[in-house]
Amino acid sequence: MKRMLNGWRLILPGLLLAGAAAGQPAPTKPEPAPKEAPAPVRAAPTRPAHLWAFTKVDGIEWVKLDDVAAHFSLKGAWEKTGVLLTLSDARGVRLRFEANQRDFYLDGVRVFLGRPVLQHKGALWITRLDVIKTVAPLLGPAEHLAHLPAAPPKVIVLDAGHGGNDPGKQNLRLKLDEKDMTLDVVLRLKKQLELRGYTVRLTREKDERLAPEQRADLDRRAAVSKDARADLFLSIHFNAVEPKDAARVTGTETYVLTPQFQWSSTDNTGDSLTGTAFPANRQDAANVVLGYHLHRAMLAGLKTSDRGFKRGRLRVLLLPECPAALLEAAYLSNDAEAARVGTPEFRQQIAESIADGVQTYAALLAALRPAPPSAQ
């Protein structure tokens, strides 16, 4: 099953941008896909901080998880021989990998890989690209300083999804439109971030679209971040599934742009865009660090179910020249969860949780590049 998506989140016909691996239903009548994607750019840098030894299986480069454990001084242990592997340090179990699964758990947070974990010669393996673009930056960000921002963020652009004649997802029974809920959260989040010393710009401050045509509207949202010389771009959304699945599907998802050559979270074959490097792919390392900490903070603050930290070629994420993420805070299609979204208290919790995630990301960047001692 695949998750239902708004048509504006499609780049080409048939390219879905969320998780079949997560057991989510497919869209029924997607809107027409954009006629063209933004122009590709020069291939994004892929040189790893560590030259990982790999083995080719069916033409794909795979890294043994034993090697990942050794590099990061983690101890591997089988919970189920040949199937479920944990990697631990002095703090306890840090990671869990399961054979044939597209996701793994890092400190209890669900993170999606480009390809399923491979069973091979009595060991578990993940693709070299998944190591370079996901696992290694999360476990050892200090090794990736060349690909991380030079300083913590100061200017943040917040995007309230949808608006105007585009209501986004809806719960008609509770009279909730995504466009209204996202704007309310963004206005609350702006206050939270400003209290913490950030400069905040909004893509919209009222119920409007940025352009009449859908593709232009989405591209303009990303362009606001460039105009503002932003250090972060965050697009706020709410989710929905088909009515037959609404009662059982709840939770929070976080997306960052899929790296070049990697499969998005629902893509099981690759497509014409898999090899394309988009402008925002220059931020791959920062995106994964940002997205993980945002997702972790929302789960902690909202106590929602973990739908996963995922990758997608969502149009609004293709163009920002700064680290960017799209946040799906909760499901409007689930009446119980939508009722929570309908309360000011829950929307305030969403705003505070996202602000906490931004602060954690900023603190990590600051710790990686400590300020030089002041002159005496």
C-alpha positions in Angstrom: 0.0 0.0 0.0 1.1 3.6 -0.7 0.2 6.8 1.0 -2.2 9.2 -0.7 -0.5 12.4 -1.8 -1.5 15.7 -3.0 -0.9 16.1 -6.8 1.4 19.0 -6.2 3.9 16.7 -4.6 4.5 14.8 -7.8 7.3 15.6 -10.1 6.6 13.3 -13.0 3.7 10.9 -13.5 4.2 7.8 -11.4 6.8 9.3 -9.2 5.4 9.1 -5.6 7.0 11.0 -2.8 6.4 9.1 0.4 6.5 5.6 1.8 5.2 2.4 0.3 7.6 0.7 2.7 5.7 2.2 5.5 2.5 0.5 4.6 0.7 3.6 3.2 -2.2 3.8 0.7 -1.8 5.1 -2.8 -3.3 8.3 -4.3 -6.6 8.0 -6.0 -6.8 10.9 -8.4 -3.6 12.9 -8.4 -3.6 16.3 -10.1 -1.6 16.6 -13.3 2.2 16.5 -12.6 4.2 19.6 -13.5 5.3 19.7 -17.1 8.9 20.1 -16.3 11.2 19.9 -13.3 13.6 22.7 -12.3 16.7 22.6 -14.4 19.3 20.2 -13.0 22.7 21.4 -11.8 26.2 20.1 -11.8 26.4 16.7 -10.1 26.3 17.1 -6.3 29.6 16.3 -4.5 29.5 12.7 -3.3 33.1 12.3 -2.0 32.7 10.6 1.4 34.6 11.7 4.5 35.7 8.1 4.9 36.6 5.8 2.0 34.2 2.9 2.7 35.2 -0.5 1.6 32.4 -2.0 -0.4 31.3 -5.2 -2.2 29.3 -5.2 -5.4 26.2 -7.3 -5.5 24.0 -7.1 -8.7 25.9 -4.0 -9.7 25.2 -2.1 -6.4 28.0 -1.1 -4.0 27.2 -2.4 -0.5 29.0 -1.7 2.8 28.9 -4.4 5.6 27.4 -3.1 8.8 30.2 -4.6 10.7 32.5 -2.1 9.0 30.1 0.8 9.9 30.2 -0.5 13.5 34.0 -0.7 13.6 34.4 2.8 12.2 32.2 4.4 14.8 33.4 2.2 17.7 30.1 0.4 18.0 29.6 -3.1 19.1 27.4 -5.3 16.9 25.1 -8.0 18.3 22.4 -10.2 16.7 19.0 -10.0 18.2 18.0 -12.5 15.6 20.9 -14.2 13.8 21.3 -13.1 10.3 18.1 -11.0 10.4 18.2 -8.3 13.2 21.4 -6.5 14.1 21.9 -3.9 16.8 24.9 -1.6 17.2 25.7 -0.3 20.6 28.1 1.9 22.6 28.5 2.8 26.2 25.1 4.5 26.2 23.4 1.3 25.0 21.7 0.2 21.8 22.1 3.0 19.2 20.9 1.4 15.9 18.7 -1.5 14.8 18.9 -2.9 11.3 16.6 -5.6 10.0 17.1 -7.6 6.8 15.0 -6.6 3.8 13.7 -3.5 5.5 13.9 0.0 4.0 14.1 1.6 7.5 16.3 1.4 10.5 16.2 3.0 14.0 18.7 5.5 15.3 18.2 6.1 19.0 14.7 5.0 18.7 13.8 7.2 15.7 12.7 5.6 12.4 14.9 6.6 9.5 14.4 5.5 5.9 17.2 4.2 3.6 17.3 4.3 -0.2 17.3 0.5 -0.5 16.4 -2.3 1.8 19.0 -3.9 4.1 20.7 -6.7 2.3 21.4 -10.2 3.7 24.7 -11.5 2.1 27.2 -14.1 3.3 25.9 -14.2 6.9 26.0 -10.4 7.3 23.8 -7.4 6.9 24.8 -4.7 4.4 23.5 -1.3 3.3 24.3 0.6 0.1 27.5 2.7 0.1 25.3 5.7 -0.9 23.1 5.1 2.2 26.2 5.1 4.4 27.6 8.3 2.8 24.3 10.2 2.6 22.5 9.1 5.7 24.2 6.9 8.3 27.6 8.4 8.4 26.5 12.1 8.6 24.2 11.2 11.5 26.7 9.2 13.4 29.8 11.3 12.7 28.8 14.8 11.6 32.3 16.1 12.5 33.7 14.0 9.6 31.4 16.0 7.2 32.3 19.6 8.1 33.2 20.4 4.5 29.5 19.7 3.6 27.9 21.4 6.6 27.1 25.1 7.0 29.9 27.3 8.3 27.8 28.6 11.2 24.5 28.0 13.0 21.4 29.4 11.3 20.3 33.0 11.8 17.7 33.6 9.2 14.8 31.1 8.8 12.1 31.1 6.2 8.8 29.4 7.2 6.4 28.2 4.6 2.7 27.6 5.5 1.7 24.9 3.0 -1.2 25.6 0.5 -3.4 28.7 0.8 -6.0 30.6 -1.2 -8.1 28.4 -3.5 -5.8 25.4 -2.5 -7.1 24.1 0.8 -4.7 21.2 1.0 -5.9 18.2 3.0 -9.2 18.5 4.7 -11.3 17.0 7.5 -14.8 18.1 6.4 -16.5 16.6 9.4 -14.4 18.8 11.7 -14.3 21.7 9.2 -10.5 21.7 9.2 -8.4 22.8 6.2 -4.7 22.2 6.0 -4.1 25.7 4.7 -5.5 27.3 7.9 -3.8 24.9 10.3 -0.4 25.4 8.6 -0.6 29.2 8.8 -1.6 29.1 12.4 1.4 26.8 13.3 3.8 29.0 11.2 2.7 32.2 13.0 3.2 30.4 16.4 6.5 29.0 15.3 7.7 32.5 14.1 7.2 33.8 17.7 9.0 30.8 19.2 12.0 31.2 16.9 12.2 35.0 17.4 12.2 34.5 21.1 15.3 32.3 20.6 17.0 35.0 18.6 16.4 34.0 15.0 15.3 36.3 12.2 12.2 34.8 10.6 10.6 35.4 7.2 7.3 33.9 6.0 6.3 32.8 2.5 2.8 33.9 3.3 1.1 35.7 6.2 -2.5 35.3 5.1 -4.8 33.0 3.2 -3.3 33.3 -0.3 -1.3 31.6 -3.0 2.0 32.9 -4.2 1.1 32.4 -7.8 -2.0 31.2 -9.7 -0.3 28.2 -11.3 0.6 25.4 -8.9 4.2 24.9 -10.1 4.9 28.6 -10.0 3.4 28.8 -6.5 5.7 26.1 -5.2 8.8 27.5 -6.9 8.1 30.9 -5.5 8.0 29.5 -2.0 11.5 28.2 -2.4 12.6 31.5 -4.0 11.6 33.4 -0.9 14.4 31.6 0.9 16.9 32.8 -1.7 15.6 36.4 -1.6 15.9 36.4 2.2 19.4 34.8 2.1 18.0 32.2 4.5 20.0 29.7 6.5 17.0 27.3 6.8 13.8 26.7 4.9 10.9 24.8 6.7 7.6 23.9 4.9 4.8 23.0 7.3 2.0 20.6 6.3 -0.6 18.1 7.6 -1.2 14.7 6.1 -4.2 12.5 5.0 -4.9 9.0 3.6 -7.9 7.5 1.9 -11.0 7.0 4.1 -10.6 3.3 4.3 -7.3 3.7 6.1 -8.1 6.9 8.1 -9.0 5.1 11.3 -5.6 3.4 11.6 -3.1 5.8 10.1 -1.7 8.5 12.4 1.6 10.1 13.1 4.4 12.4 12.1 6.6 12.4 9.0 9.6 14.5 8.1 11.1 14.9 4.6 14.3 16.2 3.1 15.3 16.1 -0.5 16.4 12.7 -1.9 20.2 12.7 -2.7 21.2 12.2 -6.3 21.3 8.6 -7.4 19.3 7.5 -4.3 15.7 6.2 -4.4 13.0 8.2 -2.6 11.1 6.5 0.2 8.5 4.9 -2.1 10.6 4.4 -5.1 11.5 0.7 -5.7 13.0 1.0 -9.2 14.4 4.5 -9.8 13.1 6.8 -12.5 14.2 9.6 -14.9 15.0 11.9 -12.0 17.1 9.5 -9.8 20.3 10.6 -11.5 19.5 14.3 -11.5 21.3 16.7 -9.1 19.0 19.6 -8.1 20.3 22.8 -6.5 19.3 21.7 -3.0 21.3 18.5 -3.3 24.4 20.6 -2.4 22.9 20.6 1.1 22.5 16.8 1.4 24.7 16.4 4.6 23.0 19.3 6.3 19.6 18.2 5.2 19.9 14.8 6.8 21.2 16.2 10.1 18.5 18.9 10.2 15.7 16.5 9.2 16.6 13.9 11.8 16.7 16.4 14.7 13.4 18.0 13.6 11.7 14.6 13.4 13.1 13.5 16.7 12.0 16.7 18.4 8.4 16.5 17.0 8.1 12.9 18.2 9.2 13.8 21.6 7.0 16.9 21.9 3.8 15.6 20.2 3.9 12.0 21.4 2.6 11.0 17.9 3.4 7.7 16.2 6.6 7.6 14.2 5.9 7.5 10.4 9.5 8.0 9.7 12.2 10.5 8.6 12.1 10.1 4.8 13.4 11.3 1.5 11.4 12.7 -1.4 11.9 14.8 -4.5 9.1 17.2 -3.4 9.1 20.2 -5.6 9.3 22.8 -2.8 12.5 21.1 -1.6 14.3 21.1 -5.0 15.4 24.7 -5.2 16.4 26.1 -1.7 20.0 27.1 -1.5 20.0 26.4 2.3 19.1 23.3 4.3 15.4 22.5 4.0 12.8 20.2 5.3 9.1 19.5 4.9 7.2 18.6 8.0 4.0 16.6 8.1 2.9 17.1 11.7 -0.2 14.9 11.9 -3.0 13.3 9.9 -6.2 15.3 9.3 -7.9 12.2 7.9 -7.9 10.6 11.3 -10.7 12.1 13.3 -8.9 11.7 16.7 -5.7 13.2 15.5 -7.5 15.9 13.6 -9.4 16.9 16.7 -6.0 17.5 18.4 -4.8 19.6 15.4 -8.0 21.6 15.8 -7.0 22.8 19.3 -4.7 25.8 19.8 -2.8 23.9 22.5 -1.7 21.1 20.1 -0.7 23.6 17.4 1.3 25.4 20.0 3.0 22.1 20.8 3.8 21.6 17.2 5.4 25.0 17.0 7.4 24.5 20.2 8.6 21.1 19.1 9.8 22.3 15.7 11.6 25.2 17.4 13.3 22.7 19.7 14.5 20.7 16.7 15.9 23.9 15.1 17.7 24.7 18.3 19.2 21.2 18.6 20.4 21.4 15.0 21.9 24.9 15.6 23.6 23.7 18.8 25.2 20.8 17.0 26.6 23.1 14.3 28.0 25.4 17.0 29.6 22.5 18.8 31.2 21.2 15.6 32.8 24.6 15.0 33.5 26.2 18.4 34.3 29.9 18.4 38.0 30.7 18.8 39.0 32.0 22.3 38.7 35.7 22.6 41.9 37.7 22.5 43.2 38.7 25.9 
